[in-house]
Amino acid sequence: MGLFQQLFGGKKADVSGRVSAALAAGATVVDVRGAHEFAGKHVPGAINIPHTEIGANLGRVGPKDSPVVLYCRSGARSGMAARVLRGAGYTDVVDVGAMSNFPKA
């Protein structure tokens, strides 16, 4: 997939299978938007850790070898949080991008 497609489209189809597998393996789902956005609407079962606080809350994310699924409004903040987690040693990070990309149950 090209950079343009990664940035502006195609992510929904690409992540659906990875999200399903991660959820089946007991993934922690993290909404990295602000608390007010999370309160308005979020994926059931998700926890809220704003992207600016992800590095300080690694204990809430779970073990570094457990799957983690991240989402936000557009994909920018989840991408930043994914980089922080990978840099901290997390090995199974799925960046959904926009909440609208999250597979429906």
C-alpha positions as CSV (number, residue, x, y, z in Angstrom):
1,M,0.0,0.0,0.0
2,G,1.3,3.4,-0.9
3,L,1.9,6.3,1.5
4,F,-1.0,8.2,0.1
5,Q,-3.4,5.3,0.6
6,Q,-2.1,4.7,4.1
7,L,-2.7,8.4,5.0
8,F,-6.0,9.0,3.2
9,G,-7.8,5.7,2.7
10,G,-7.7,1.9,2.7
11,K,-7.0,1.6,6.4
12,K,-10.5,0.3,7.2
13,A,-10.2,-2.9,5.2
14,D,-6.6,-3.4,6.2
15,V,-7.2,-3.4,10.0
16,S,-10.5,-5.3,10.3
17,G,-8.9,-8.7,10.4
18,R,-6.0,-7.5,12.7
19,V,-8.5,-6.0,15.1
20,S,-10.7,-9.1,15.2
21,A,-7.6,-11.2,15.9
22,A,-6.4,-8.8,18.6
23,L,-9.8,-8.7,20.3
24,A,-10.0,-12.5,20.2
25,A,-6.6,-12.6,22.0
26,G,-7.9,-10.3,24.7
27,A,-6.6,-6.9,23.4
28,T,-6.8,-3.8,25.4
29,V,-8.8,-1.2,23.4
30,V,-7.6,2.4,24.0
31,D,-9.3,5.5,22.9
32,V,-6.6,8.1,22.8
33,R,-8.9,11.1,22.4
34,G,-9.6,13.6,25.2
35,A,-11.9,12.7,28.1
36,H,-14.7,14.9,26.8
37,E,-14.7,13.2,23.4
38,F,-14.6,9.8,25.1
39,A,-17.6,10.7,27.2
40,G,-19.5,11.7,24.1
41,K,-19.1,8.4,22.3
42,H,-16.6,5.5,22.4
43,V,-16.2,1.9,21.5
44,P,-17.8,-0.4,24.1
45,G,-15.1,-1.8,26.5
46,A,-12.5,0.8,25.5
47,I,-10.5,2.7,28.1
48,N,-9.6,6.3,27.7
49,I,-5.9,7.4,27.8
50,P,-5.3,10.7,25.9
51,H,-2.4,10.4,23.5
52,T,-0.4,12.9,25.5
53,E,-0.7,10.7,28.6
54,I,0.0,7.3,27.0
55,G,3.7,7.2,28.0
56,A,2.9,7.9,31.6
57,N,0.1,5.3,31.7
58,L,1.8,2.2,30.3
59,G,0.6,0.1,33.3
60,R,-3.0,0.7,32.2
61,V,-2.3,-0.5,28.7
62,G,-1.2,-3.9,29.9
63,P,1.7,-6.2,29.3
64,K,4.1,-5.3,26.4
65,D,3.5,-8.7,24.7
66,S,-0.4,-8.4,24.8
67,P,-2.3,-6.9,21.9
68,V,-3.3,-3.3,22.1
69,V,-5.8,-1.6,19.7
70,L,-5.8,2.2,19.4
71,Y,-8.2,4.7,17.9
72,C,-9.0,8.4,17.8
73,R,-11.0,10.8,15.7
74,S,-8.9,11.0,12.5
75,G,-5.9,8.7,13.0
76,A,-3.3,11.4,13.9
77,R,-3.4,10.9,17.7
78,S,-3.6,7.1,17.5
79,G,-0.6,7.1,15.2
80,M,1.4,9.1,17.8
81,A,0.3,6.8,20.6
82,A,1.2,3.7,18.5
83,R,4.8,5.1,18.1
84,V,5.1,5.7,21.8
85,L,3.9,2.2,22.6
86,R,6.2,0.6,20.0
87,G,9.1,2.7,21.3
88,A,8.3,1.4,24.8
89,G,8.6,-2.2,23.6
90,Y,5.0,-3.1,22.9
91,T,5.0,-5.8,20.2
92,D,1.4,-6.1,19.1
93,V,-0.1,-2.7,18.5
94,V,-3.0,-2.2,16.0
95,D,-3.6,1.4,15.0
96,V,-7.2,1.6,13.8
97,G,-6.9,5.3,13.1
98,A,-10.3,6.9,13.0
99,M,-13.0,5.5,15.3
100,S,-15.2,5.1,12.2
101,N,-12.6,2.5,11.0
102,F,-13.3,0.3,14.1
103,P,-15.0,-2.9,12.9
104,K,-18.7,-3.1,13.8
105,A,-19.6,-6.0,16.2
